[in-house]
Amino acid sequence: MLFRGTSNKGLVTACRALAANAYIVATADSTGQIDVLKKSRADEVLLPYALIGEKLTRFVEQTCLTADSCKP
């Protein structure tokens, strides 16, 4: 089964149809997609770009605490 060209909403809907009791974790590209995916019966919605941003922020903060190159 190929899902090329299918939206995240379409994937959630297809997965729910195949496995009604599955725990579905979907990804959204923006906060505006969260409600759409939840209404499509996704159990959890992640924002990967936000998660990566948070991780990079922590990395830079931790690196700058120990590296002279981060000082103004």
N, C-alpha and C positions, 0 to 999 in steps of 0.2 A: 504494500500500500504506500503510494507516494503522496506527500502533502505539499509538493511544490506549488507556490502561489496561494497557499492557504493562510489565512490570518490566524493569530493566536486564539481569537474567539472561535474560529472554525475548528481549530485543533481541540480546544476544550470541549466543544459540543460533540465532536466525533469521539473523543475519549470517553465522555460521559455516556454516550450511546453504546459504546463497546463494553464498558465496565461501570455500571451504575453506582457501585459501592466503592470505587477506587478513590484514593485521596489524590486530588489533582493539584499540582503546583504549576502555575503558569507564570510567564514573564511578560512584563509590560514595558513598552518603550517610553511611556509618559504616565503621569499620575491620572490623566484623563481616561486611560484605558483600564484602570483598576476596577471601577464600577461595572464597566462593560463585561469584564472577565468574571467578576463575582456574580453578576446576573446570569452569566452563562454557566454558572455552577462550578467555578474554580474554587477549591477550598482555600488556597493561598495564592497570593500574587506577589511576585518579587519584581523590584526595579533594579536590574543588573547594573545600569549606569550609575545609579545612586550608590549602590553597594561598592562599586569599584572606586567611586569618588571618595567615599568614607575611608576605604582601605588606603588609598593613596595619601589622603590627608594625614592619617595616623603615621604612615611610613615617613613622610616628609618631616612631620613634627619630631618623630623619634630620631631620625637621621640628623636633623639640625641641632638636636641637643648634644650630639657628640662630634659633629664635624665643624671645623673652622670655616669651611667654604660657604656655609649658610648664613654667616654673620654679615650684616650690612657694612 
